[in-house]
């Protein structure tokens, strides 16, 4: 409902959404009718078909890169960045709110937060290009986050396989479990070449 009724920013569809929500709270809940627990896991929007969360994240990234101290957006980056991912103990499954701990023993760092996220995602065992934020940012030339493709990223690592993780489309590396709303959609090596789950 959120993606289809609210994303279009239509006032009539917003009222349809409010009406459905009101009816749900004042009728089905009171009658003891419940949504299956499996479907409740997707209530927060954490599923592969969510078409709003990735847009919000891109907006935040644009602010992070291009907004000055007064909040005005510019065409050029307004600060130098250094990103660090603490993956000594990561989280898998129902993250980010209730993840299961996953011992990974990894620290990832770099001057480009997008590149750092792409590498971290790939080492977790996922294909970053199956995740909308990454596929959209990399193919849309309007987004100038200092990176236009994964082939521009130079990885320095002790493990020689990790140095080439972005070109390896099969290995699961650290084998993180995805959130239930993403299972079968983002894992590396689980789809035919070129198949996308957008």
BAFI-3210 file (N, C-alpha, C; in Angstrom, 3 decimals, decimal comma, padded with zeros to 6 digits):
// residues 198
n [1|2|3|4|5|6|7|8|9|10|11|12|13|14|15|16|17|18|19|20|21|22|23|24|25|26|27|28|29|30|31|32|33|34|35|36|37|38|39|40|41|42|43|44|45|46|47|48|49|50|51|52|53|54|55|56|57|58|59|60|61|62|63|64|65|66|67|68|69|70|71|72|73|74|75|76|77|78|79|80|81|82|83|84|85|86|87|88|89|90|91|92|93|94|95|96|97|98|99|100|101|102|103|104|105|106|107|108|109|110|111|112|113|114|115|116|117|118|119|120|121|122|123|124|125|126|127|128|129|130|131|132|133|134|135|136|137|138|139|140|141|142|143|144|145|146|147|148|149|150|151|152|153|154|155|156|157|158|159|160|161|162|163|164|165|166|167|168|169|170|171|172|173|174|175|176|177|178|179|180|181|182|183|184|185|186|187|188|189|190|191|192|193|194|195|196|197|198]
n.u [000,817|001,907|003,923|002,459|000,205|001,032|003,476|003,046|002,307|-000,272|-003,131|-005,847|-005,237|-003,808|-005,838|-007,332|-005,516|-005,416|-008,056|-008,254|-006,386|-007,612|-009,994|-008,900|-007,764|-010,048|-011,859|-011,078|-008,969|-010,277|-012,026|-010,392|-008,972|-005,948|-002,895|-000,802|002,125|004,429|004,010|003,958|006,600|007,412|006,285|007,624|008,661|010,920|011,727|012,290|010,791|010,254|009,938|010,572|012,351|015,003|015,146|014,913|017,304|019,175|018,588|019,437|022,154|022,868|022,494|024,429|026,775|026,577|025,357|025,798|026,918|024,741|022,680|022,208|022,100|024,728|026,530|028,914|030,906|030,820|032,420|035,174|035,267|035,413|034,871|033,984|033,382|032,425|032,759|033,383|031,772|028,938|025,541|022,841|019,984|017,006|017,630|017,573|016,745|016,331|018,647|020,490|023,540|026,611|029,674|032,221|034,712|035,797|037,023|036,223|037,217|037,322|037,691|035,428|032,146|030,114|031,555|032,694|030,369|029,466|031,513|031,366|028,764|029,055|031,007|029,510|028,120|026,201|024,769|025,456|024,299|021,773|020,364|018,354|019,216|021,947|022,069|020,544|021,865|024,360|023,746|022,502|023,508|023,104|023,550|026,293|028,413|031,097|031,698|031,081|030,888|031,453|033,875|035,680|036,583|039,213|040,408|042,109|043,411|044,278|043,443|043,442|041,254|039,260|040,097|039,171|036,469|034,278|034,147|033,684|030,984|029,790|030,763|029,968|031,321|031,372|028,925|026,444|023,110|020,226|017,673|014,332|012,559|014,078|015,146|016,362|016,513|018,725|021,090|024,375|025,096|022,650|020,985|020,318|022,788|022,712|020,088|017,656|016,250|014,572]
n.v [-001,200|001,253|001,756|001,782|003,444|005,754|006,624|007,948|010,494|011,501|013,163|012,082|009,286|009,114|009,513|007,214|005,335|006,086|005,525|002,724|001,920|002,879|001,361|-001,185|-001,013|-000,563|-002,574|-005,280|-005,921|-005,763|-007,838|-009,911|-010,836|-011,486|-010,546|-012,813|-013,999|-014,267|-012,421|-010,106|-009,578|-008,056|-005,616|-003,230|-002,317|-003,555|-005,213|-006,764|-005,483|-002,897|000,390|002,856|003,201|003,013|005,338|007,334|006,868|007,549|010,274|011,130|010,543|012,346|014,756|014,410|014,452|016,870|019,055|022,191|023,792|025,340|023,963|024,175|022,807|021,903|021,664|020,408|018,257|018,941|018,298|016,297|012,776|009,864|006,541|003,950|000,557|-001,421|-004,611|-006,624|-008,005|-008,694|-008,276|-010,410|-011,741|-010,752|-007,908|-004,282|-004,063|-006,347|-008,176|-011,283|-012,056|-012,119|-013,396|-011,942|-010,756|-008,492|-005,382|-002,637|000,002|003,255|006,064|006,652|006,447|005,049|003,167|001,699|000,608|-000,980|-002,909|-004,049|-005,121|-007,006|-008,727|-009,750|-011,616|-010,995|-009,767|-006,674|-005,303|-006,261|-004,910|-002,163|000,512|000,544|-000,390|001,575|003,998|003,586|003,340|005,678|008,640|011,084|011,036|011,899|010,557|010,138|007,787|005,575|002,958|-000,461|-001,384|000,626|000,580|-000,011|-002,604|-003,263|-005,899|-008,577|-011,137|-012,676|-013,413|-011,723|-009,295|-009,293|-009,428|-007,981|-008,530|-011,183|-013,141|-015,287|-016,430|-016,711|-015,666|-014,322|-015,348|-014,245|-014,292|-013,156|-010,678|-011,872|-010,731|-010,453|-012,823|-015,075|-013,166|-011,411|-012,737|-013,682|-015,418|-016,769|-016,323|-016,117|-014,868|-011,416|-011,242|-009,408|-008,189|-006,002]
n.w [000,000|000,806|-001,125|-003,544|-003,178|-001,848|-002,955|-005,358|-004,698|-004,707|-003,707|-003,590|-003,625|-001,291|000,584|000,087|001,035|003,770|004,481|004,121|006,016|008,363|008,341|008,627|011,216|012,748|012,262|011,168|012,947|015,427|015,171|015,491|013,350|011,743|010,118|008,413|010,080|008,531|006,487|007,990|008,501|006,421|006,748|007,475|005,149|004,293|001,843|-001,346|-003,369|-002,583|-003,499|-002,580|-000,402|-001,386|-002,906|-000,972|000,383|-001,589|-001,809|000,740|000,495|-001,517|-000,144|001,808|000,273|-001,315|000,008|001,607|004,702|005,323|004,238|001,542|-001,699|-003,909|-007,077|-006,916|-004,795|-001,280|000,798|002,021|002,220|004,315|004,696|006,942|007,539|010,117|010,337|012,070|013,895|012,308|011,123|010,300|008,501|009,975|009,909|009,787|012,430|014,152|013,925|013,474|015,083|013,247|012,915|011,236|011,044|009,701|008,476|006,566|004,532|002,977|000,674|-000,732|-000,009|-001,409|-002,941|-000,839|000,341|-001,817|-002,023|000,559|000,480|-001,559|-000,440|001,618|000,288|-001,485|-004,565|-005,573|-007,720|-007,932|-006,138|-005,727|-005,026|-005,647|-008,337|-009,627|-008,990|-010,203|-012,909|-013,601|-014,828|-013,737|-011,037|-009,288|-007,645|-007,544|-008,794|-011,399|-012,102|-011,044|-011,902|-011,560|-009,008|-006,825|-004,998|-002,055|-000,403|001,845|001,174|-001,864|-003,440|-002,534|-003,536|-006,095|-005,873|-006,864|-009,553|-009,585|-010,007|-008,791|-006,280|-002,775|-000,673|002,451|003,140|004,222|005,532|003,865|004,645|005,295|003,414|001,193|000,366|-002,050|-003,972|-003,991|-003,594|-004,588|-007,594|-007,814|-009,930|-013,454|-015,758|-016,110|-015,294|-013,549|-010,509|-010,225]
ca.u [000,000|002,747|004,593|001,553|-000,755|001,648|004,636|002,649|002,041|-001,618|-003,982|-006,915|-004,694|-003,454|-007,084|-007,652|-004,607|-005,882|-009,327|-007,951|-005,699|-008,624|-010,860|-008,135|-007,633|-011,337|-012,743|-010,437|-008,225|-011,241|-012,635|-009,368|-008,321|-004,562|-002,054|000,143|003,403|005,389|003,774|004,264|008,029|007,631|005,535|008,467|009,160|012,178|011,539|012,927|009,965|010,068|010,459|010,734|013,488|016,249|015,109|015,213|018,727|019,896|018,415|020,334|023,521|023,060|022,676|025,723|027,821|026,465|024,775|026,748|026,550|023,426|021,699|022,037|022,736|025,635|026,848|030,182|030,953|031,107|033,302|035,903|034,648|036,119|033,841|034,473|032,368|032,876|032,146|033,967|030,532|027,901|024,187|022,183|018,591|016,010|018,199|018,536|016,196|016,534|019,508|021,259|024,960|027,395|031,092|032,821|036,107|036,151|036,943|036,289|037,317|037,692|037,351|034,149|031,171|029,413|032,469|032,809|029,126|029,436|032,435|030,808|027,613|029,546|031,664|028,452|027,619|025,103|025,100|024,989|023,523|020,397|019,785|017,994|019,998|023,218|021,852|020,044|022,906|025,441|023,350|021,999|024,645|022,763|024,145|027,742|028,977|032,501|031,803|030,091|030,842|032,254|035,219|036,524|036,967|040,434|040,313|043,367|043,066|045,213|042,846|043,456|039,896|038,500|040,520|038,410|035,101|033,248|034,046|033,256|029,519|029,310|031,135|029,146|032,276|031,066|027,654|025,419|021,719|019,473|016,386|013,318|011,955|015,039|015,640|016,217|016,498|019,965|022,277|025,239|025,088|021,368|020,165|021,013|023,558|021,920|018,731|017,525|015,039|014,078]
ca.v [000,000|002,441|001,990|002,035|004,515|006,989|007,047|008,823|011,815|011,885|013,387|011,074|007,978|009,205|009,302|005,788|004,671|006,371|004,819|001,295|001,773|003,078|000,180|-002,302|-000,840|-000,516|-003,713|-006,605|-006,163|-005,980|-009,155|-010,913|-011,266|-011,017|-010,801|-013,899|-013,534|-014,195|-011,153|-009,007|-009,289|-007,099|-004,398|-002,036|-001,961|-004,244|-006,299|-006,456|-004,664|-001,549|001,335|004,178|003,270|003,300|006,744|008,106|006,704|008,364|011,677|011,369|010,535|013,625|015,779|014,136|014,876|018,152|020,149|022,942|023,901|025,988|023,065|024,436|021,802|022,404|020,701|019,757|017,788|019,986|017,810|015,058|011,713|008,602|005,630|002,729|-000,438|-002,344|-005,907|-007,642|-008,741|-008,102|-008,731|-011,033|-012,110|-009,693|-006,590|-003,772|-003,928|-007,535|-009,111|-012,302|-011,706|-012,915|-013,102|-011,838|-010,377|-007,636|-003,928|-002,147|001,456|003,905|007,482|006,786|005,621|004,157|002,062|000,894|-000,160|-001,995|-003,981|-004,725|-005,893|-008,158|-009,665|-010,418|-012,704|-010,488|-009,099|-005,301|-004,809|-006,725|-004,031|-000,979|001,726|000,456|-000,483|002,857|005,024|003,343|003,502|007,030|009,573|012,286|010,889|012,039|010,207|009,809|006,405|005,244|001,514|-001,223|-001,613|001,748|000,385|-000,782|-003,217|-003,710|-006,873|-009,702|-012,261|-012,361|-013,559|-010,524|-008,193|-009,389|-009,834|-007,298|-009,155|-012,566|-013,116|-016,560|-016,728|-016,135|-015,103|-014,460|-016,082|-013,657|-014,599|-011,923|-010,479|-012,711|-010,043|-010,388|-014,171|-015,503|-011,997|-010,636|-013,557|-013,864|-016,731|-017,478|-015,933|-016,155|-013,672|-010,309|-011,217|-008,368|-008,301|-004,659]
ca.w [000,000|000,876|-002,400|-004,654|-002,925|-001,356|-003,746|-006,470|-004,124|-005,119|-002,544|-003,521|-003,244|000,127|001,336|-000,036|001,975|005,138|004,689|004,279|007,298|009,400|008,336|009,189|012,666|013,436|011,972|011,127|014,189|016,515|014,954|015,750|012,110|011,746|008,950|008,684|010,618|007,426|005,787|008,917|008,417|005,338|007,041|007,564|003,822|004,035|000,889|-002,624|-004,246|-002,061|-004,480|-001,974|000,520|-002,103|-003,322|000,227|000,652|-002,582|-001,402|001,873|-000,018|-002,218|000,895|002,428|-000,654|-002,002|000,801|002,426|006,114|005,408|003,656|000,113|-002,553|-004,947|-008,135|-006,585|-003,397|-000,305|001,868|001,756|003,000|004,557|005,204|007,593|007,908|011,161|010,115|012,942|014,126|011,471|011,403|009,151|008,753|010,141|010,197|010,766|013,779|014,986|013,197|014,179|014,949|012,297|013,067|009,911|011,214|008,571|008,480|005,190|004,578|001,729|000,522|-001,406|000,714|-002,336|-003,237|000,382|000,454|-002,871|-001,640|001,741|000,019|-002,331|000,475|002,387|-000,540|-002,298|-005,824|-005,381|-008,854|-007,760|-005,125|-006,510|-004,801|-006,369|-009,787|-010,113|-008,868|-011,153|-014,308|-013,821|-014,874|-012,976|-009,717|-009,418|-006,351|-007,729|-009,234|-012,429|-012,293|-010,078|-012,450|-011,148|-007,612|-006,584|-003,676|-001,463|000,634|001,965|000,455|-003,302|-003,983|-002,180|-004,412|-007,341|-005,501|-007,656|-010,881|-009,344|-009,910|-008,253|-004,890|-001,703|000,277|003,880|003,218|005,073|005,185|003,656|005,319|004,637|002,287|000,083|000,074|-003,435|-004,855|-004,038|-003,398|-005,760|-008,213|-007,802|-011,077|-014,731|-016,078|-016,633|-014,720|-012,552|-009,688|-009,934]
c.u [000,856|003,336|003,626|000,609|-000,096|002,769|004,274|002,352|000,696|-002,490|-005,130|-006,399|-004,252|-004,695|-007,553|-006,813|-005,083|-007,163|-009,109|-007,312|-006,702|-009,535|-010,159|-008,081|-008,964|-012,275|-011,994|-009,664|-009,182|-011,942|-011,637|-008,698|-006,923|-003,886|-001,067|001,495|004,454|005,250|004,105|005,731|008,324|006,960|006,397|009,045|010,440|011,939|012,019|012,115|009,728|010,727|010,610|011,975|014,787|016,294|015,444|016,714|019,573|019,776|019,344|021,792|023,830|023,272|024,058|026,874|027,763|025,870|025,847|026,216|025,174|022,324|021,455|022,796|023,559|025,869|028,130|030,170|031,412|032,017|034,056|035,362|035,604|035,131|034,476|033,283|032,998|032,114|032,782|032,849|029,466|026,535|023,569|020,747|017,712|016,599|017,405|018,024|016,461|017,415|020,079|022,734|025,679|028,847|031,749|034,294|036,627|036,048|037,123|036,310|037,708|037,206|036,020|033,132|030,408|030,270|032,599|031,556|029,049|030,325|031,885|029,641|028,055|030,209|030,649|027,861|026,468|025,630|024,576|024,106|022,091|019,665|019,584|018,880|021,286|023,015|021,398|021,121|023,990|025,020|022,841|023,153|024,367|023,397|025,659|028,390|030,419|032,743|030,711|029,983|031,743|033,668|036,184|037,071|038,217|040,376|041,697|043,001|044,119|044,731|042,751|042,079|039,052|038,856|039,701|036,939|034,032|033,114|033,627|031,750|028,936|029,549|030,236|030,010|031,860|029,698|026,674|024,037|020,980|018,237|015,352|012,664|012,845|015,542|015,341|016,269|017,848|021,239|023,065|025,082|023,755|020,458|021,000|021,715|022,642|020,513|018,698|016,231|014,552|012,615]
c.v [001,257|002,768|002,407|003,220|005,829|007,511|008,014|010,254|012,379|012,014|012,370|009,691|007,966|008,967|007,850|005,000|004,859|005,601|003,333|001,048|001,902|001,857|-001,025|-002,206|-000,937|-001,673|-005,035|-006,910|-006,488|-007,324|-010,287|-011,449|-010,665|-011,345|-011,892|-013,336|-013,380|-012,872|-009,962|-008,633|-008,234|-005,757|-003,139|-001,637|-002,661|-005,470|-005,822|-005,523|-003,242|-000,551|002,739|004,279|003,604|004,759|007,658|008,053|007,517|009,844|012,026|011,413|011,832|014,761|015,652|014,658|016,370|019,301|020,854|023,056|024,534|025,121|023,277|023,388|022,468|021,314|019,932|019,307|018,901|019,543|016,580|014,006|010,549|007,696|004,376|001,831|-001,381|-003,648|-007,001|-008,589|-008,024|-008,590|-009,312|-011,371|-010,881|-008,361|-005,534|-003,747|-005,131|-008,560|-010,194|-011,938|-012,667|-012,484|-013,115|-011,440|-009,449|-006,162|-003,484|-000,627|002,007|005,330|007,701|005,869|004,650|002,941|001,126|000,029|-001,275|-003,183|-004,760|-005,624|-007,157|-009,184|-010,378|-011,584|-012,294|-009,858|-007,670|-004,794|-005,349|-005,889|-002,663|000,236|001,686|000,411|000,855|003,941|004,831|003,550|004,909|008,026|010,866|012,243|010,897|011,806|009,712|008,413|006,122|003,744|000,806|-001,478|-000,480|001,575|-000,494|-001,290|-003,690|-004,632|-007,967|-010,888|-011,913|-012,499|-012,320|-009,350|-008,152|-009,730|-009,187|-007,867|-010,622|-012,556|-014,342|-016,722|-016,019|-015,553|-015,345|-015,089|-015,543|-014,098|-013,279|-011,850|-011,342|-012,063|-009,960|-011,767|-014,550|-014,371|-011,308|-011,464|-013,678|-015,281|-017,435|-017,085|-016,012|-014,828|-012,615|-010,230|-010,182|-008,557|-006,916|-004,685]
c.w [000,000|-000,494|-003,486|-004,419|-002,514|-002,245|-004,859|-006,020|-004,586|-003,882|-002,469|-003,106|-001,786|000,991|001,246|000,961|003,409|005,452|004,923|005,636|008,452|009,498|008,952|010,712|013,401|013,116|012,058|012,403|015,338|016,392|015,187|014,501|012,054|010,428|009,335|009,108|009,519|006,664|006,670|008,857|007,357|005,607|007,023|006,212|003,441|003,156|-000,476|-003,524|-003,758|-003,009|-003,909|-001,092|-000,209|-002,545|-002,147|000,527|-000,321|-002,239|-000,247|001,427|-000,761|-001,223|001,514|001,575|-000,983|-001,199|001,617|003,850|006,304|004,799|002,177|-000,694|-003,644|-005,985|-007,853|-005,125|-002,455|000,829|001,380|002,705|003,210|005,270|005,785|007,931|008,933|010,986|010,950|013,379|013,310|011,912|010,151|009,516|008,873|010,601|009,479|012,201|014,679|014,264|014,105|014,017|014,009|012,446|011,689|009,980|010,132|008,934|007,041|005,265|003,216|001,674|-000,183|-000,725|-000,184|-002,660|-002,038|000,551|-000,590|-002,516|-000,449|001,339|-000,703|-001,426|001,373|001,603|-001,433|-003,582|-005,719|-006,518|-008,862|-006,707|-005,767|-006,265|-005,618|-007,879|-010,351|-010,080|-009,925|-012,606|-014,630|-013,718|-014,123|-011,584|-009,850|-008,051|-006,483|-008,255|-010,253|-012,687|-011,303|-010,586|-012,097|-009,732|-007,537|-005,145|-003,242|-000,305|000,677|001,147|-001,032|-003,938|-003,694|-003,082|-005,698|-007,081|-006,384|-009,065|-010,784|-009,099|-009,209|-006,751|-003,892|-000,582|001,732|004,155|004,255|004,587|004,962|004,548|004,593|003,420|001,055|-000,337|-001,375|-004,440|-004,993|-003,890|-004,705|-006,281|-008,249|-008,960|-012,342|-014,977|-016,659|-016,069|-013,596|-011,788|-009,298|-010,083]
res [x|x|x|x|x|x|x|x|x|x|x|x|x|x|x|x|x|x|x|x|x|x|x|x|x|x|x|x|x|x|x|x|x|x|x|x|x|x|x|x|x|x|x|x|x|x|x|x|x|x|x|x|x|x|x|x|x|x|x|x|x|x|x|x|x|x|x|x|x|x|x|x|x|x|x|x|x|x|x|x|x|x|x|x|x|x|x|x|x|x|x|x|x|x|x|x|x|x|x|x|x|x|x|x|x|x|x|x|x|x|x|x|x|x|x|x|x|x|x|x|x|x|x|x|x|x|x|x|x|x|x|x|x|x|x|x|x|x|x|x|x|x|x|x|x|x|x|x|x|x|x|x|x|x|x|x|x|x|x|x|x|x|x|x|x|x|x|x|x|x|x|x|x|x|x|x|x|x|x|x|x|x|x|x|x|x|x|x|x|x|x|x|x|x|x|x|x|x]
***
